[in-house]
Amino acid sequence: MSDSSLKIENLIPLIIRFWYERTGLFIAIVLTVIIETSLIKILKLETLPGSLVLISTLLVIIIFWLVCRQPPKTKKGKVGFLVSISCSDDKESKKLKEDFILPLRRLIKSGDSRHSFHFMQLPKHLADKVLDTEDAMEMRVRARAHFFLFGSIRLRVLGGKNIHVIELDGAVTHSPLPKEISNALAEEFSELLPRKLHIQTENDLLSFQFTSEWTDIVSRYIIGIAAMYSRDLSYAESLFLEANNRLESKDSRFPAYQKLTQRIPIRIDEINELRAHASYISWTKTHEDKFIDELGLYLEKININMKSVLHLRSIYTFLKERDINEAIGFLNQLKKRNEGLYHYNMAFLKGYDGDLKSATRSYRQAVMYTITPSALSQIEDFICWILKMEPEKIQLYFCLGFFNWKAKGDLAQAIKDFRSFLEAKSSIEFPKERKLAARWIEDISKKKTSN
């Protein structure tokens, strides 16, 4: 056997071992130069053609090397699930893949949402470079992944026994999220994910499988939250339901499972609250009865009475049944009433019921709080629509006048509304408010003149 063949036999294993590093590329280039130079001499090729062949081959090798060093990419239309766990040696790496990553992959790819996931494992040469959250976020972006589980497994001797030390962390996103939401998501992720585990080598198979199941359930829950904040509500709900179904066969005394069992129903309630709010917004734009019916259906599914839900229940009760007492009852369940929306809604209900004294008092309290221009427009549009549907409710002109005067600062419209109230024959039922409306018209007119 010649010296050159011995050199080549020695170089090939080095190329395989160090291929993803610059050392591997350098060895591959050296080996290519040796082989092709020998072939050029044997084939007696001319200098120029031989050089072109050699340069072309080297370019192909360099391009191939660059491509091999890139992380995998999430397929279009899929939710990228990227896993990157570094190991202390090749033996541990193989065991990790067989006992942890493959079961995790099977779990992620099962269930109703399995077709949505694109599961990817980061190659070892890239996994070894993910050392902290900053590295992880950069790698997640490069792979276009929505979810990134990263960490390390090391074999250590503790108390005279061989122990697998597992450290895991994660990063998740579904679309650009506000910073406070991203921070909350990261905090909840850190709380529920198996962050650091010690597993004895003799029990590692069952322990790895348990960790895979744990990670799978937490992953679905966290990705579900990200999807929910991205308004992908159907997909978020499917993930929450799948996570909940998997919890049914688990030990509910386990802390992470206990927390998930409590939180998943709340998240599903939040999804239905978002759907209910969307139905109400659709109604404000179209005034179609089907959206009120949708609002009612979603509200029936909600088990918690958060602030936004109580407001929606009050609105639904009024729109569907015109039950003023029940609508007010929902508002009175609010623990904190120091907000403009509570007082505006209460003012309307009192005004609709003919209690203009209480309505005025509520409007005076409402204008003390800052409220968005879009919310003010919705309030005005709502009152105007009710007047269109029920023109006999002339007391709402009085409410509109005060609202436009004090809340919107639209003095001209306020005068028009107060006059509409005074011109209505049935306003004689409100003698005190008639006097107030007449006096306020004078006050507003003087203010307009002075300005």
Secondary structure, DSSP 4 states (H G I P E B T S, - for coil): --HHHHHHHHHHHHHHHHTTSHHHHHHHHHHHHHHHHHHHHHHT--HHHHHHHHHHHHHHHHHHHHHHTSPP-PPTTSEEEEEEEEESSHHHHHHHIIIIIHHHHHHHT-STTGGGEEEEE--HHHHTT--SHHHHHHHHHHTT-SEEEEEEEEEEEETTEEEEEEEEEEEE-SS---HHHHHHHHHHHHHHS--EEEEEGGGHHHHHHHHHHHHHHHHHHHHHHHHHHTT-HHHHHHHHHHHHHHHTTS-TTSHHHHHHHHHHHHHHHHHHHHHHHHHHHHHHHH--HHHHHHHHHHHHT-----HHHHHHHHHHHHHHH--HHHHHHHHHT-S---SHHHHHHHHHHHHHTT-HHHHHHHHHHHTTS---HHHHHHHHHHHHHHHHH-TT-THHHHHHHHIIIIII--HHHHHHHHHHHHHSGGGGG-HHHHHHHHHHHHHHHHHHHH-
